[in-house]
Amino acid sequence: MQLSRRCRREWRTPTLVRVKILGFESSCDETGVALVEADPEGAPRLLAEALYSQVDMHAAYGGVVPELASRDHIRRVLPLTRAVLTQAACTLADVDLIAYTRGPGLAGALLVGAGVAVALAAALGKPALGIHHLEGHLLSPFLGDETPQFPFVALLVSGGHTQLMQVDDVGDYRLLGETIDDAAGEAFDKSAKLLGLGYPGGPALSRLAAQGNPAAYSLPRPLLHSGNLDFSFAGLKTAVMTQARKLGPAMSEQARADLAASTQAAIVDVLVAKSLRALKDSGTERLVVAGGVGANLRLREKLDAGAAKLGARVHYPPLALCTDNGAMIALAAALRWQRGLGRGTTDGAFDVRPRWPLAELAGASA
């Protein structure tokens, strides 16, 4: 969705030693705001962050309602901004750069965050910088206690995205494999719905799976032996539906838990096998896992064990930052600023990109 084609002016202040970056995330059903501080070389530091989830509102509909999501972002974004500035003991005048999620995501939701960010930047005479949502997830482990080093392989498992990327530096990404139909997160959510679980389905299925037997039902592992690094989970969803119908509406709670555990095991087995294969093929010793599914404890356990056998390490963002959040957007802007890949624009022009392949960022400046 192109809102302006005016020429963008690049903001450059070589004398600036340290910057404070205010980040906005509004791509779907979480409103996130955060303040990050960065100097030219050191690791960026999270000063404050606030997040509001719309889960309870959308639960009544069994999924995200885009128009309601957009309206709720409008209600939440400014109070969250005030809370972040208060927590960090800062004012808007202390902010040097304002970052926002440019895409991918829901068009209306993206426009809320982008519009607020660019309007604030214009009012303050500060630059605004649009950030790729998945790049935010990919770099979010840099906010953890033990940050990864480049190069590394990244497993992105966020919402409708499941991808393996070779990451040589900020902005230098190469796609190794991706889903050809349903993503892992969609497989969790759709399987949960088939089991009669609430929204959001993924976490509900994982909680139920903890009470079940992962070997109770034989479910397919699509593309497990395909020889490439692509994923497919649509067939697994169909298999879960078939098994659920066999068990019928009188399915016992234990059978439901066993089916949940078997479903989770199938998804995790594929994610782990492909990720470890990517590590071997790339010759790197570091794997980064980011996105909401990255919070799954069984996935973490299996990846850690498999990587250890290869002499590799796995890095995750803090659990609180696995879902969408403003901190990852401010962080991505900070890392781009450090490398001179994106210092923002001051002309008030912006656009949002509901569909935006991460691979388009490879080697490009914002």
Order of alpha helices (4+ residues) and beta strands (2+ residues): beta-beta-beta-alpha-alpha-beta-alpha-beta-alpha-beta-beta-beta-alpha-alpha-alpha-alpha-beta-alpha-beta-alpha
